[in-house]
Amino acid sequence: MAKEELLVLNGQIQEILPDGRFRVSLENDHSIIAYTAGRMRRFRIRSVVGDAVQVEMSPYDLGKGRIIYRERTPGPVGAGGRRPRR
């Protein structure tokens, strides 16, 4: 067992804050400040208000967390980020 077991909770983004942070409302009606995980930044996964996310938290600081997964939301087909080839 690791020294520090991380908690994974589901939530919804309520507000976008400066410096890459978000206010996330958890399913247990608590509100925390969360930032995007490095892999989400690396692959440029964008999060907007209303997105359902999974947040990883340390049991030592329950006011902060890290967004590790953004749930896929249905959207228009073919609306990817790539431009068509010429």
C-alpha positions as CSV (number, residue, x, y, z in Angstrom):
1,M,0.0,0.0,0.0
2,A,1.3,3.4,-0.9
3,K,2.0,6.0,1.7
4,E,-0.7,8.3,0.2
5,E,-3.8,6.8,-1.3
6,L,-5.5,9.2,-3.7
7,L,-9.2,9.8,-3.8
8,V,-11.0,9.8,-7.2
9,L,-14.3,11.7,-7.3
10,N,-16.7,12.8,-10.0
11,G,-17.6,16.5,-10.5
12,Q,-18.6,19.2,-12.8
13,I,-16.7,22.4,-13.8
14,Q,-18.5,25.4,-12.5
15,E,-16.0,28.3,-13.2
16,I,-12.8,28.8,-15.1
17,L,-10.2,30.6,-13.1
18,P,-7.0,32.2,-14.1
19,D,-3.7,30.3,-14.4
20,G,-5.2,27.0,-15.7
21,R,-7.4,26.4,-12.7
22,F,-11.0,25.5,-12.4
23,R,-13.7,25.6,-9.7
24,V,-15.2,22.1,-9.6
25,S,-18.4,21.1,-7.8
26,L,-18.1,17.5,-6.7
27,E,-21.0,15.1,-6.6
28,N,-21.1,15.3,-2.8
29,D,-21.9,19.1,-3.0
30,H,-18.4,20.3,-2.1
31,S,-16.6,22.9,-4.2
32,I,-12.8,22.6,-4.8
33,I,-10.1,24.3,-6.9
34,A,-8.6,21.9,-9.4
35,Y,-6.0,22.1,-12.1
36,T,-5.5,20.0,-15.3
37,A,-3.2,17.1,-15.2
38,G,0.0,17.2,-17.3
39,R,-1.2,14.7,-19.8
40,M,-4.3,16.7,-20.4
41,R,-2.2,19.7,-21.1
42,R,0.2,17.8,-23.3
43,F,-2.6,16.5,-25.5
44,R,-4.4,19.9,-25.4
45,I,-7.7,18.6,-24.0
46,R,-9.9,21.6,-23.4
47,S,-12.4,21.8,-20.6
48,V,-15.3,24.2,-20.4
49,V,-18.0,25.1,-17.9
50,G,-20.4,22.3,-17.5
51,D,-18.1,19.4,-18.4
52,A,-18.2,16.3,-16.3
53,V,-14.7,15.5,-14.9
54,Q,-12.9,13.0,-12.6
55,V,-10.8,14.7,-10.0
56,E,-7.9,13.1,-8.1
57,M,-7.4,14.4,-4.5
58,S,-5.0,13.8,-1.7
59,P,-6.6,12.9,1.7
60,Y,-4.4,15.6,3.3
61,D,-5.8,18.6,1.4
62,L,-9.4,18.2,0.5
63,G,-9.7,21.7,-0.9
64,K,-7.6,21.1,-4.0
65,G,-7.4,18.5,-6.7
66,R,-6.2,17.5,-10.2
67,I,-8.5,16.9,-13.1
68,I,-7.5,13.6,-14.6
69,Y,-10.3,12.8,-17.0
70,R,-12.9,14.8,-18.9
71,E,-16.1,12.8,-19.8
72,R,-16.9,12.8,-23.5
73,T,-19.9,14.9,-24.4
74,P,-22.0,14.4,-27.5
75,G,-21.2,17.0,-30.1
76,P,-21.4,17.6,-33.8
77,V,-19.7,14.9,-35.8
78,G,-16.6,15.9,-37.7
79,A,-16.0,19.0,-35.5
80,G,-12.4,17.9,-34.8
81,G,-9.6,20.3,-34.2
82,R,-7.7,19.5,-37.4
83,R,-7.9,21.5,-40.6
84,P,-8.6,19.7,-43.8
85,R,-5.6,18.9,-46.0
86,R,-5.1,20.9,-49.2
